[in-house]
Amino acid sequence: GKEVVREALGEGFGAPAPTTQISQTSAPVLQPPKAKTSSNLSYLDYLDSDQVSQVNDLVDMVGTKGIRAAIAQAKNADAFVLDAFHDALVDKLHTELKERGII
């Protein structure tokens, strides 16, 4: 399931994507960075608070302006933000599609 969503979004980051709106959530997708104590760190653990805010704003934009606008904005961000946005969308969109019974 997630791999299909990841591939579809991956194509969207390089080519025109369909206008898709996903529901808004009140909770941010990513949380501000915490103390790095685990040996299982991912690149997301190295995002600073500003980058986390940028990703959450981009995810919110998907729900308000559509995925095309959010991807266009994300392409202007740094590589960490762009990659984190893509990963957040994969997780969020996959959950949304499962909730709707589409996958």
Protein Blocks (a to p, Z undefined) as FASTA:
>chain_A
ZZmmmmmmmmmmmmccddddddddfbdfbdcddddfbfkbcfklmpcfklmmmmmmmmmm
mmmnojklmmmmmmmmcfklmmmmmmmmmmmmmmmmmmnomZZ
